[in-house]
Amino acid sequence: MTARWDREHRHDAGGHVDHLPFAEIAARASADAGGVPAQWLRDYLPLLADVSQTGRRPGAAALARMRECGETAARDGVPLRAIIDVHLSATWLAWPSLPGIVRSRRAEELRSAGEAVFKAADRSIVALVEGYEAAQRLMIRREEALRREFIDDLLHGRGDVGTLAERAERFGLRLAGAHVVAIAEAEQPFFDGGPVSRHVEASLLSRFGLRDILIATKEGLLVCISSGYVKGVSEAFGSAVQEIMSGDPSLRIGVGRTHHGFGGVVRSFEEARSVVSFAHRLELPERILHASDLLVLQVLLRDNAAISQLVEAVLGPLRTARGGPGALLETLFAYFAAQGVATTTARRLHLGVRTVTYRLQRIRELTGYDLNNPIQRHALETATLGARLLGWPDGPS
């Protein structure tokens, strides 16, 4: 290698470079930089030698080669610190042998040559870093695009199972096991690289490690996919989101149930979205809701026609109330949320207890359903939930 490199660069830049031992210097620089391959100095050392004699700045072509060197190093996975280190080592190791330095007879000539060399070194390394960073940005964008595509396919259940499993391994997930999905939704959409997603990801990865957890965004939601065998991830996700968004009243966190296999991620994700939707439609005060606690609501909505008939049959007479059914329906919902305690209901509605009692009596008179009768009370409570879910009386009947 030494003989070949010296032959290639002996007359570089119009014959100005003499018998400078490029390969020997490169090998010493490589050793000094901890073993970084000497190949990265192929264009750099001849450039220094030429500049030491001519005093000219590195041309566009020379700087372009340095940028290309940086790009290649980034694609090959060479650390930026290492590639800079080997070039700086080569600079001071080559210094005593550079033609312009060797031939300087006066201090002024030495100063001029030295200034040209170090300016060239500065511009060359800047170009090197520019190329490295440009390549890194391109790789990051490609990785982000692959990640977004994978998340879309995973959460929508698209693609071949085997291929998707291979892609999942790249992002730390093993789809063969059980998984649980938690989501966060707020008025302000979440996005990749945002302060909330960065904070949550850093918090979870520092606690649980890199494998079996994936934090991403999807349609403005913050999504946490985790292995069902790693305990406490969903709780930690909820805590981390609330920690950074404690002042946002619109925040709701939904946690799906644990499901197995490729389709398990999709099912858990849909459940998490459903419970957040229920939270908004039912105006539930809780910030964190679990699909396992709201299964009854999903059961209600499986037969839309049946629940619509129940709502109309039980609550339809409230339409005849003065001012419509709105106030009475709101009282019923607050009453059931307060576990049937009139004083708590009154406090939640900012009403007097007598007003609440009067409204409950009117509901009994209009509907014929008695809250003291367990079966009739259950029918009223189910119908009230169904009315909220369907948007009754303004929504579909």
C-alpha positions as CSV (number, residue, x, y, z in Angstrom):
1,M,0.0,0.0,0.0
2,T,2.8,2.4,0.8
3,A,4.5,2.1,-2.6
4,R,1.1,2.4,-4.4
5,W,0.0,5.4,-2.5
6,D,3.3,7.2,-2.9
7,R,3.3,6.5,-6.7
8,E,-0.3,7.8,-7.0
9,H,0.4,11.1,-5.3
10,R,4.1,11.8,-6.0
11,H,3.2,14.4,-8.7
12,D,-0.1,15.6,-7.3
13,A,-1.3,19.1,-8.1
14,G,0.9,19.8,-11.0
15,G,4.1,18.2,-9.8
16,H,4.4,20.3,-6.6
17,V,4.4,17.3,-4.3
18,D,7.7,15.4,-4.1
19,H,8.5,12.1,-2.3
20,L,6.3,12.8,0.8
21,P,5.7,9.5,2.6
22,F,1.9,9.7,2.5
23,A,1.3,6.1,3.4
24,E,3.7,6.1,6.3
25,I,2.2,9.3,7.8
26,A,-1.3,7.9,7.2
27,A,-0.4,4.7,9.1
28,R,1.0,6.6,12.0
29,A,-2.1,8.9,12.1
30,S,-4.3,5.8,12.0
31,A,-2.5,4.3,15.0
32,D,-2.6,7.7,16.9
33,A,-6.4,7.9,16.3
34,G,-7.0,4.5,17.7
35,G,-7.0,2.4,14.6
36,V,-9.2,4.5,12.3
37,P,-8.4,3.2,8.7
38,A,-5.8,5.2,6.9
39,Q,-7.8,5.2,3.7
40,W,-9.7,8.3,4.9
41,L,-6.6,10.4,4.4
42,R,-6.1,9.6,0.7
43,D,-7.2,13.0,-0.5
44,Y,-6.3,15.0,2.6
45,L,-2.5,14.6,2.8
46,P,-1.7,15.5,-0.8
47,L,-3.9,18.6,-0.3
48,L,-1.8,19.7,2.7
49,A,1.4,19.1,0.8
50,D,0.2,21.2,-2.2
51,V,-1.1,24.1,0.0
52,S,2.2,24.2,1.9
53,Q,4.0,25.0,-1.3
54,T,1.5,27.1,-3.2
55,G,-0.3,28.9,-0.4
56,R,-3.5,28.5,-2.4
57,R,-6.8,27.8,-0.7
58,P,-8.3,24.3,-1.3
59,G,-10.3,24.4,-4.6
60,A,-13.9,23.5,-5.0
61,A,-13.0,20.0,-6.3
62,A,-10.7,19.3,-3.3
63,L,-13.4,20.4,-0.8
64,A,-16.0,18.3,-2.7
65,R,-13.7,15.3,-2.2
66,M,-13.6,16.0,1.5
67,R,-17.4,16.2,1.7
68,E,-17.6,12.9,-0.1
69,C,-15.1,11.4,2.4
70,G,-17.4,12.6,5.2
71,E,-20.5,11.2,3.5
72,T,-18.8,7.8,3.0
73,A,-17.6,7.7,6.6
74,A,-21.1,8.4,7.9
75,R,-22.6,5.6,5.7
76,D,-19.9,3.2,6.8
77,G,-20.7,3.9,10.4
78,V,-17.4,5.5,11.3
79,P,-18.0,7.9,14.3
80,L,-17.6,11.6,13.6
81,R,-15.2,12.0,16.5
82,A,-12.9,9.2,15.0
83,I,-12.9,10.6,11.5
84,I,-12.0,14.1,12.8
85,D,-9.3,12.6,15.1
86,V,-7.5,10.8,12.3
87,H,-7.4,14.0,10.2
88,L,-6.1,16.1,13.0
89,S,-3.4,13.5,13.8
90,A,-2.4,13.4,10.2
91,T,-2.1,17.2,10.2
92,W,0.5,17.4,13.0
93,L,2.3,14.3,11.9
94,A,2.6,15.5,8.3
95,W,3.7,19.0,9.4
96,P,7.5,18.4,9.6
97,S,7.5,16.7,6.2
98,L,5.4,19.1,4.2
99,P,7.4,20.5,1.3
100,G,6.5,24.1,2.0
101,I,7.6,23.8,5.6
102,V,10.8,21.9,4.8
103,R,11.9,24.5,2.2
104,S,11.1,27.5,4.3
105,R,14.4,29.3,5.1
106,R,13.1,32.4,6.9
107,A,10.6,32.8,9.7
108,E,8.3,34.8,7.4
109,E,8.2,32.0,4.9
110,L,7.5,29.4,7.6
111,R,4.7,31.6,9.1
112,S,3.1,32.1,5.7
113,A,3.2,28.4,4.8
114,G,2.0,27.4,8.3
115,E,-0.9,29.8,8.0
116,A,-1.9,28.4,4.6
117,V,-1.7,24.8,5.9
118,F,-3.8,25.4,9.0
119,K,-6.5,27.4,7.1
120,A,-6.6,24.5,4.5
121,A,-6.9,22.0,7.4
122,D,-9.8,24.1,8.9
123,R,-11.7,24.3,5.6
124,S,-11.1,20.7,4.8
125,I,-12.4,19.4,8.1
126,V,-15.4,21.8,7.9
127,A,-16.2,20.3,4.5
128,L,-15.7,16.8,5.9
129,V,-18.2,17.5,8.8
130,E,-20.7,19.0,6.3
131,G,-20.6,15.8,4.2
132,Y,-20.9,13.6,7.3
133,E,-23.8,15.6,8.7
134,A,-25.6,15.7,5.3
135,A,-25.3,11.9,5.0
136,Q,-26.5,11.5,8.6
137,R,-29.6,13.7,8.0
138,L,-30.4,11.7,4.9
139,M,-30.1,8.4,6.8
140,I,-32.2,9.7,9.6
141,R,-34.9,10.8,7.2
142,R,-34.9,7.4,5.6
143,E,-35.1,5.7,9.0
144,E,-37.9,7.9,10.1
145,A,-39.8,7.2,6.8
146,L,-39.3,3.4,7.4
147,R,-40.4,3.8,11.0
148,R,-43.6,5.7,10.0
149,E,-44.4,3.2,7.3
150,F,-43.9,0.3,9.8
151,I,-46.1,2.0,12.4
152,D,-48.9,2.5,9.8
153,D,-48.7,-1.1,8.6
154,L,-48.6,-2.4,12.2
155,L,-51.5,-0.4,13.6
156,H,-53.7,-1.1,10.5
157,G,-52.8,-4.8,10.3
158,R,-51.4,-4.4,6.8
159,G,-48.7,-6.5,5.1
160,D,-47.3,-10.0,5.3
161,V,-47.0,-11.3,8.9
162,G,-43.4,-12.7,8.3
163,T,-42.2,-9.5,6.7
164,L,-43.8,-7.3,9.4
165,A,-42.2,-9.4,12.1
166,E,-38.8,-8.9,10.6
167,R,-39.4,-5.2,10.4
168,A,-40.6,-5.1,14.0
169,E,-37.3,-6.7,15.2
170,R,-35.5,-3.7,13.7
171,F,-37.5,-1.4,16.1
172,G,-37.2,-3.7,19.1
173,L,-40.5,-5.5,19.0
174,R,-41.2,-9.2,18.8
175,L,-44.6,-9.7,17.4
176,A,-44.9,-13.4,18.3
177,G,-45.8,-12.5,21.9
178,A,-48.5,-10.5,23.6
179,H,-48.7,-6.8,23.4
180,V,-50.6,-3.9,24.9
181,V,-51.1,-0.5,23.4
182,A,-51.7,2.8,25.2
183,I,-52.5,6.1,23.6
184,A,-52.6,9.7,24.6
185,E,-54.9,12.3,23.0
186,A,-55.0,16.0,23.5
187,E,-56.4,19.1,21.8
188,Q,-52.9,19.8,20.5
189,P,-51.7,16.9,18.2
190,F,-48.6,15.0,19.1
191,F,-45.8,14.7,16.6
192,D,-42.5,12.7,16.2
193,G,-39.6,14.5,17.8
194,G,-41.8,16.8,19.8
195,P,-41.1,17.7,23.4
196,V,-43.8,15.3,24.8
197,S,-42.8,12.3,22.7
198,R,-39.1,12.9,23.5
199,H,-39.7,13.2,27.2
200,V,-42.0,10.1,27.3
201,E,-39.6,8.0,25.2
202,A,-36.6,9.0,27.3
203,S,-38.4,8.3,30.5
204,L,-39.6,4.8,29.4
205,L,-36.4,3.7,27.8
206,S,-34.3,4.7,30.8
207,R,-36.6,2.6,33.0
208,F,-37.4,-0.4,30.8
209,G,-34.6,-0.5,28.2
210,L,-34.6,-0.5,24.4
211,R,-36.4,-3.7,23.6
212,D,-40.1,-4.5,23.7
213,I,-41.2,-0.9,23.8
214,L,-41.9,1.5,20.9
215,I,-43.1,5.1,21.2
216,A,-44.5,6.7,18.1
217,T,-47.2,9.1,16.9
218,K,-50.2,8.2,14.7
219,E,-52.8,10.7,13.4
220,G,-51.9,13.1,16.2
221,L,-52.0,10.5,18.9
222,L,-49.0,9.5,21.1
223,V,-48.8,5.7,21.0
224,C,-47.0,3.3,23.3
225,I,-46.7,-0.3,22.1
226,S,-45.2,-2.7,24.7
227,S,-44.8,-6.4,25.3
228,G,-47.5,-7.8,27.5
229,Y,-44.8,-9.5,29.6
230,V,-43.1,-6.3,30.6
231,K,-45.2,-5.1,33.6
232,G,-45.9,-1.5,34.4
233,V,-45.2,0.1,31.0
234,S,-48.7,1.5,30.4
235,E,-48.8,3.0,33.9
236,A,-45.3,4.5,33.4
237,F,-46.5,5.9,30.0
238,G,-49.5,7.5,31.6
239,S,-47.4,9.0,34.4
240,A,-44.8,10.4,32.0
241,V,-47.4,12.0,29.7
242,Q,-49.2,13.6,32.7
243,E,-46.0,14.8,34.2
244,I,-45.2,17.0,31.1
245,M,-48.9,17.8,30.3
246,S,-50.3,18.3,33.8
247,G,-51.9,21.6,32.9
248,D,-53.8,20.4,29.8
249,P,-57.4,19.5,30.7
250,S,-58.0,18.0,27.2
251,L,-55.5,15.2,27.9
252,R,-57.0,11.7,27.9
253,I,-55.0,8.4,28.0
254,G,-56.5,5.1,26.9
255,V,-55.1,1.7,27.6
256,G,-56.1,-1.3,25.5
257,R,-56.2,-4.9,26.8
258,T,-53.3,-7.3,26.2
259,H,-53.7,-9.4,23.1
260,H,-51.5,-12.1,21.4
261,G,-50.0,-12.3,18.0
262,F,-49.8,-10.0,15.0
263,G,-53.4,-8.9,15.2
264,G,-53.1,-8.3,18.9
265,V,-51.4,-4.9,18.4
266,V,-54.2,-3.8,16.1
267,R,-56.9,-4.9,18.6
268,S,-55.3,-3.3,21.6
269,F,-54.8,0.0,19.6
270,E,-58.4,0.1,18.5
271,E,-59.6,-0.6,22.1
272,A,-57.4,2.2,23.4
273,R,-58.8,4.6,20.8
274,S,-62.4,3.5,21.7
275,V,-62.0,4.2,25.4
276,V,-60.7,7.7,24.7
277,S,-63.7,8.2,22.4
278,F,-66.0,7.0,25.1
279,A,-64.3,9.4,27.6
280,H,-65.1,12.4,25.4
281,R,-68.7,11.3,24.5
282,L,-69.6,10.5,28.1
283,E,-67.6,13.5,29.5
284,L,-65.8,11.2,31.9
285,P,-63.5,13.1,34.3
286,E,-60.9,10.4,34.5
287,R,-57.6,11.1,32.7
288,I,-56.6,7.4,32.3
289,L,-59.1,4.9,31.1
290,H,-58.7,1.1,30.6
291,A,-60.6,-0.9,28.0
292,S,-61.1,-3.6,30.5
293,D,-63.1,-1.2,32.7
294,L,-65.4,-0.1,29.8
295,L,-66.2,-3.4,28.2
296,V,-69.9,-2.9,28.9
297,L,-69.9,0.2,26.7
298,Q,-68.5,-1.8,23.8
299,V,-71.1,-4.5,24.4
300,L,-73.8,-1.8,24.2
301,L,-72.6,-0.5,20.9
302,R,-72.3,-3.9,19.2
303,D,-76.0,-3.9,18.5
304,N,-76.7,-0.3,17.6
305,A,-80.3,-1.0,16.7
306,A,-81.1,-2.7,20.1
307,I,-79.5,0.1,22.2
308,S,-81.3,2.7,20.2
309,Q,-84.6,1.0,20.8
310,L,-83.9,0.7,24.5
311,V,-83.0,4.4,24.8
312,E,-86.2,5.5,23.0
313,A,-88.4,3.1,24.9
314,V,-87.0,4.1,28.3
315,L,-86.1,7.8,27.9
316,G,-88.4,8.8,25.0
317,P,-91.1,10.1,27.3
318,L,-88.6,12.7,28.6
319,R,-89.1,14.6,25.3
320,T,-92.4,15.8,26.7
321,A,-90.8,17.6,29.6
322,R,-90.8,21.4,29.6
323,G,-87.7,22.6,27.9
324,G,-87.0,19.1,26.5
325,P,-85.1,16.1,27.9
326,G,-81.7,17.8,28.3
327,A,-81.8,18.8,31.9
328,L,-83.4,15.6,33.1
329,L,-80.9,13.5,31.1
330,E,-78.0,15.4,32.5
331,T,-79.4,14.9,36.1
332,L,-79.7,11.1,35.5
333,F,-76.1,10.9,34.2
334,A,-74.7,12.8,37.1
335,Y,-76.8,10.8,39.6
336,F,-75.4,7.5,38.3
337,A,-71.9,8.9,38.3
338,A,-72.4,9.9,41.9
339,Q,-73.4,6.3,42.8
340,G,-77.0,7.4,43.5
341,V,-76.2,10.1,46.1
342,A,-78.4,13.1,45.6
343,T,-76.2,15.5,47.6
344,T,-73.1,14.6,45.4
345,T,-75.2,14.9,42.3
346,A,-76.4,18.4,43.4
347,R,-72.8,19.5,44.0
348,R,-71.6,18.3,40.6
349,L,-74.5,20.1,38.8
350,H,-74.2,23.2,41.0
351,L,-77.8,22.8,42.0
352,G,-79.8,22.5,45.2
353,V,-80.6,19.1,46.6
354,R,-84.3,19.9,46.3
355,T,-83.9,20.6,42.6
356,V,-82.2,17.3,42.0
357,T,-84.9,15.4,44.0
358,Y,-87.6,17.2,42.0
359,R,-86.0,16.2,38.7
360,L,-85.7,12.6,39.7
361,Q,-89.3,12.5,40.7
362,R,-90.3,14.0,37.3
363,I,-88.2,11.3,35.5
364,R,-90.1,8.7,37.5
365,E,-93.5,10.3,36.6
366,L,-92.6,10.6,32.9
367,T,-90.9,7.3,32.2
368,G,-92.6,5.1,34.8
369,Y,-89.2,3.7,35.9
370,D,-88.5,3.8,39.6
371,L,-84.8,4.3,40.7
372,N,-85.6,2.3,43.9
373,N,-86.4,-0.8,41.8
374,P,-83.1,-2.6,41.0
375,I,-84.3,-3.9,37.6
376,Q,-85.8,-0.6,36.5
377,R,-82.8,1.3,37.9
378,H,-80.5,-0.8,35.8
379,A,-82.6,-0.2,32.7
380,L,-82.5,3.6,33.3
381,E,-78.7,3.5,33.8
382,T,-78.1,1.5,30.7
383,A,-80.4,3.7,28.7
384,T,-78.7,6.8,30.0
385,L,-75.2,5.5,29.0
386,G,-76.6,4.5,25.6
387,A,-78.1,8.0,25.2
388,R,-74.7,9.6,25.8
389,L,-73.0,7.2,23.4
390,L,-75.5,7.8,20.7
391,G,-75.8,11.6,21.2
392,W,-79.5,11.2,22.0
393,P,-81.9,13.0,21.6
394,D,-80.0,15.0,18.9
395,G,-78.2,12.0,17.4
396,P,-79.6,8.9,15.7
397,S,-82.7,7.4,17.4
